[in-house]
């Protein structure tokens, strides 16, 4: 009987500790992504994550590349570009995103946070969100920022835009994660 009471106390203590930790960590509870390949789509568009031609960064384009989420522990994932075998990497110095071979550093760890049904944010280990940026286009002698029409291309950058969301789509079934 005493042994059962001790076990119950241990369980209660563990639950309380988890609840306290969850309230202090803004991004507690990263989404659980099953093993497989996925497409990542900018919400409300027909633009997808795609490896750049020179394999140095991830662009946003109409053509889509498969992405894999590799568990990195403590709710983080490494984000692997399937066709190139490179992983997403961020630089804390200039808030820049690029890709590189897997080095298992904190700069390659991301949380995937469900913010609404079928809408996700990608959060770095230093709490920046991955955002979409439109590539400026030349029109005559001026540079336009593609406002007022659907951009056909862009790139990923780090920022604090908490409204920026992405859809994760299973590459095999073409079904969005909810």
Secondary structure, DSSP 8 states (H G I E B T S, - for coil): -HHHHHHHHHHHHHHHHHHHHHHH-TT-S-----SSEEEEEETTSS-EEEE-TTSSSEEEESS---EEEEEEETTEEEEEETTTTEEEEEETTTTEEEEES----GGG-EEEEEEETTEEEEEETTS-EEEEEE--EEETTEEE--TTS--S-EEEEEE--TT--EEEEETTT--B--
